[in-house]
């Protein structure tokens, strides 16, 4: 999901910096951030002792960097909204409400760090291509996340149904075992009777 969402952000921000006639450095940083960086984080997470913890930590790093990009671009309305919502949604989906709050702080921290480094700039306008791509990209991203949630819920329901079936099979086997134990108890009682009583004299 990171690679897909970052590729979408690459297109959106690329359209924006082309419209604003930014220089080659912006394109280089854009390429490194949104096309190279996601694969480096994936590589890092795969080699970590705890890949899940590494990936959750990576989400916070993402939030800081996206906050810096939003501030560097001058807080363009649709880019800021789409990137922030996507980041918060992704963190909430993987780390819960606390994750979303951490992401919000990280977004703000990244923006403040850029402002401290380069100064505050406000340029909220976005062209129609950027606006339309942001709307379509955000809708697609949220649909993809919803589909992941649906798939996980379906798998959970299937696992629960398999567990219920397993419990039913175990219950039937347990009842069968109880029946056999009763039969064994009856046979043992009959054997005791035969051992203790002479058939002729009783």
C-alpha positions in Angstrom: 0.0 0.0 0.0 2.9 2.4 0.7 4.3 1.9 -2.8 0.9 2.5 -4.4 0.0 5.5 -2.3 3.5 7.0 -2.7 3.3 6.5 -6.5 -0.1 8.4 -6.5 1.5 11.2 -4.4 4.4 11.3 -6.9 2.0 11.9 -9.7 0.0 14.5 -7.8 3.0 16.4 -6.5 4.7 16.1 -9.9 1.7 17.7 -11.6 1.8 20.5 -8.9 5.5 21.2 -9.2 5.2 21.2 -13.0 2.4 23.7 -12.8 4.4 25.9 -10.4 7.6 25.5 -12.5 9.8 24.2 -9.7 13.4 23.3 -10.6 15.2 20.0 -11.1 16.1 19.6 -7.4 12.4 19.4 -6.6 12.0 16.6 -9.2 15.1 14.7 -7.8 13.8 15.0 -4.2 10.3 13.9 -5.4 11.7 10.8 -7.1 13.8 9.8 -4.1 11.0 10.4 -1.7 8.1 8.8 -3.5 9.7 6.2 -5.8 12.9 5.0 -4.1 12.2 5.6 -0.4 9.2 3.1 -0.1 11.4 0.2 -1.4 14.2 1.1 1.0 11.8 1.0 3.9 10.4 -2.4 2.7 14.0 -3.7 2.5 14.7 -2.4 6.0 11.5 -4.0 7.4 12.2 -7.4 5.8 15.6 -7.5 7.4 14.6 -6.3 10.8 14.4 -8.6 13.8 10.8 -7.7 14.2 9.4 -6.7 10.8 6.0 -5.7 12.1 7.5 -3.3 14.6 9.8 -1.9 12.0 6.9 -1.3 9.6 4.9 0.4 12.2 7.9 2.7 13.0 8.2 3.4 9.2 4.6 4.7 9.2 5.6 7.4 11.7 8.6 8.3 9.5 6.3 8.5 6.5 4.1 11.0 8.4 7.0 13.3 9.3 8.2 13.3 5.7 4.8 13.9 4.3 4.3 16.8 6.7 7.5 18.3 5.5 6.4 18.0 1.9 3.1 19.7 2.6 4.9 22.6 4.2 7.5 22.8 1.4 4.8 23.0 -1.2 3.0 25.8 0.7 0.1 23.8 2.0 -1.7 23.3 -1.3 -5.3 22.5 -0.3 -6.1 19.2 -2.1 -2.6 17.8 -1.8 -2.5 18.6 1.9 -6.0 17.1 2.5 -5.3 13.9 0.5 -1.9 13.2 1.9 -3.0 13.9 5.5 -6.2 11.8 5.3 -4.3 9.0 3.6 -1.6 9.1 6.3 -4.0 9.3 9.2 -6.2 6.5 7.7 -3.2 4.2 7.1 -1.9 4.8 10.7 -5.3 4.2 12.2 -5.8 1.1 10.2 -2.5 -0.4 11.4 -2.1 1.1 14.9 -5.6 2.2 16.0 -6.6 5.7 17.2 -3.3 6.2 19.1 -1.5 5.6 15.8 -3.6 8.2 14.1 -2.8 10.7 16.9 0.9 9.9 16.6 0.6 10.4 12.8 -1.1 13.8 13.3 1.7 14.9 15.6 4.3 13.6 13.2 2.7 15.4 10.2 2.7 18.6 12.3 6.3 18.0 13.4 7.4 17.5 9.8 5.7 20.7 8.7 7.2 22.7 11.6 10.7 21.3 10.9 10.4 22.4 7.2 9.1 25.9 8.3 12.0 26.2 10.8 14.4 25.3 8.0 13.0 27.2 5.0 10.4 29.6 6.4 6.6 29.6 6.1 4.9 29.8 2.7 1.2 29.6 2.1 0.0 28.7 -1.4 -3.2 26.8 -1.0 -4.4 26.9 -4.7 -4.2 23.7 -6.7 -4.9 23.4 -10.4 -7.8 21.3 -11.8 -5.7 18.3 -12.9 -4.2 18.1 -9.4 -7.6 18.5 -7.7 -9.2 15.8 -9.9 -6.3 13.4 -9.4 -6.3 14.0 -5.7 -10.1 13.2 -5.5 -9.7 10.1 -7.7 -6.5 9.0 -5.9 -7.9 9.4 -2.4 -11.2 7.7 -3.4 -9.2 4.7 -4.9 -6.9 4.6 -1.9 -9.7 4.5 0.6 -11.5 1.9 -1.4 -8.4 -0.3 -1.5 -8.0 0.1 2.3 -11.7 -0.8 2.7 -11.2 -3.9 0.5 -8.3 -4.9 2.7 -10.5 -4.6 5.8 -13.3 -6.6 4.0 -10.9 -9.3 3.0 -9.5 -9.6 6.6 -13.0 -9.7 8.0 -14.0 -12.4 5.6 -10.9 -14.5 6.5 -11.7 -14.0 10.2 -15.3 -15.2 9.6 -14.0 -18.2 7.7 -11.5 -19.0 10.5 -14.3 -18.7 13.1 -16.5 -21.1 11.1 -13.7 -23.6 10.7 -13.1 -23.3 14.5 -16.8 -23.9 15.1 -16.8 -27.0 12.8 -13.7 -28.2 14.6 -15.4 -27.8 17.9 -18.5 -29.7 16.7 -16.3 -32.6 15.4 -14.4 -32.6 18.8 -17.7 -32.6 20.7 -19.0 -35.6 18.6 -15.7 -37.4 19.2 -16.0 -36.7 22.9 -19.6 -38.0 23.1 -18.4 -41.1 21.1 -15.6 -41.6 23.6 -18.0 -41.3 26.6 -20.2 -44.0 25.0 -17.3 -46.3 24.6 -16.2 -45.7 28.2 -19.7 -46.5 29.3 -19.5 -49.8 27.3 -16.1 -50.6 28.8 -17.5 -49.9 32.3 -20.4 -52.3 31.7 -18.1 -55.0 30.3 -15.8 -54.6 33.4 -18.8 -54.9 35.7 -19.9 -58.1 33.8 -16.3 -59.5 34.1 -16.3 -58.7 37.9 -19.7 -60.5 38.2 -18.3 -63.5 36.3 -15.1 -63.6 38.4 -16.9 -63.4 41.7 -19.9 -65.7 41.1 -19.9 -69.4 40.3 -22.5 -70.0 37.5 -23.7 -73.3 39.1 -24.0 -72.2 42.8 -24.4 -68.5 42.3 
